Amino acid sequence: MEFQSATDKIGGRYYVSVTSGYYCVNTRKFLIPHGQAGIKAIRGSLAIRLREWINLKKIMADIDSAHPTLVTVVPCFQRDDHMNQLGALQCSECPSGGVVTT
């Protein structure tokens, strides 16, 4: 079976993906447009070539040392306020954009 693609949420409204045929790691922000159902990707994204990704991974320890607060960052979906549906729906970082529909 050939690899096709993989996508994972990395926090807030950001997702990272890798797709066959594209030699990069793509980071993209998503949102729910007003009056529409489902999330949509915004135009801007950050694509890192695989060679650059490997180099970034090599220097992560240096980045963590220089900026220790980055190590303690907790994604919104792992915070206590996401332990119930209402808290998750009101999150301003999640794709729902803090919009609660009744």
Contacts in CASP RR format, 6 or more apart in sequence:
PFRMAT RR
TARGET T0000
AUTHOR 0000-0000-0000
METHOD contacts of the structure
MODEL  1
MEFQSATDKIGGRYYVSVTSGYYCVNTRKFLIPHGQAGIKAIRGSLAIRL
REWINLKKIMADIDSAHPTLVTVVPCFQRDDHMNQLGALQCSECPSGGVV
TT
2 20 0 8 1.000
3 20 0 8 1.000
4 19 0 8 1.000
4 20 0 8 1.000
5 17 0 8 1.000
5 18 0 8 1.000
5 19 0 8 1.000
5 20 0 8 1.000
6 17 0 8 1.000
6 18 0 8 1.000
7 15 0 8 1.000
7 16 0 8 1.000
7 17 0 8 1.000
8 15 0 8 1.000
8 16 0 8 1.000
8 17 0 8 1.000
9 15 0 8 1.000
9 75 0 8 1.000
9 77 0 8 1.000
10 16 0 8 1.000
10 27 0 8 1.000
10 75 0 8 1.000
11 75 0 8 1.000
11 76 0 8 1.000
11 77 0 8 1.000
11 93 0 8 1.000
12 75 0 8 1.000
12 76 0 8 1.000
12 77 0 8 1.000
12 91 0 8 1.000
12 93 0 8 1.000
12 94 0 8 1.000
13 29 0 8 1.000
13 30 0 8 1.000
13 31 0 8 1.000
13 93 0 8 1.000
13 94 0 8 1.000
13 95 0 8 1.000
13 97 0 8 1.000
14 27 0 8 1.000
14 28 0 8 1.000
14 29 0 8 1.000
14 30 0 8 1.000
15 27 0 8 1.000
15 28 0 8 1.000
15 29 0 8 1.000
15 30 0 8 1.000
16 25 0 8 1.000
16 26 0 8 1.000
16 27 0 8 1.000
16 28 0 8 1.000
17 25 0 8 1.000
17 26 0 8 1.000
17 28 0 8 1.000
18 24 0 8 1.000
18 25 0 8 1.000
18 26 0 8 1.000
19 26 0 8 1.000
23 49 0 8 1.000
23 50 0 8 1.000
24 47 0 8 1.000
24 48 0 8 1.000
24 49 0 8 1.000
24 50 0 8 1.000
24 53 0 8 1.000
25 47 0 8 1.000
25 48 0 8 1.000
25 50 0 8 1.000
25 53 0 8 1.000
26 45 0 8 1.000
26 46 0 8 1.000
26 47 0 8 1.000
26 48 0 8 1.000
27 45 0 8 1.000
27 46 0 8 1.000
27 47 0 8 1.000
27 48 0 8 1.000
28 41 0 8 1.000
28 42 0 8 1.000
28 44 0 8 1.000
28 45 0 8 1.000
28 46 0 8 1.000
29 41 0 8 1.000
29 42 0 8 1.000
29 44 0 8 1.000
29 45 0 8 1.000
30 39 0 8 1.000
30 40 0 8 1.000
30 41 0 8 1.000
30 42 0 8 1.000
30 95 0 8 1.000
31 39 0 8 1.000
31 40 0 8 1.000
31 42 0 8 1.000
31 95 0 8 1.000
31 97 0 8 1.000
32 38 0 8 1.000
32 39 0 8 1.000
32 40 0 8 1.000
32 95 0 8 1.000
32 96 0 8 1.000
32 97 0 8 1.000
32 99 0 8 1.000
33 40 0 8 1.000
38 95 0 8 1.000
39 95 0 8 1.000
48 56 0 8 1.000
63 70 0 8 1.000
64 70 0 8 1.000
64 71 0 8 1.000
76 82 0 8 1.000
76 91 0 8 1.000
76 93 0 8 1.000
76 94 0 8 1.000
77 88 0 8 1.000
77 94 0 8 1.000
81 87 0 8 1.000
81 88 0 8 1.000
81 90 0 8 1.000
81 91 0 8 1.000
82 88 0 8 1.000
82 91 0 8 1.000
86 100 0 8 1.000
88 94 0 8 1.000
88 96 0 8 1.000
89 96 0 8 1.000
89 98 0 8 1.000
89 99 0 8 1.000
89 100 0 8 1.000
90 98 0 8 1.000
90 100 0 8 1.000
91 97 0 8 1.000
91 98 0 8 1.000
92 98 0 8 1.000
END
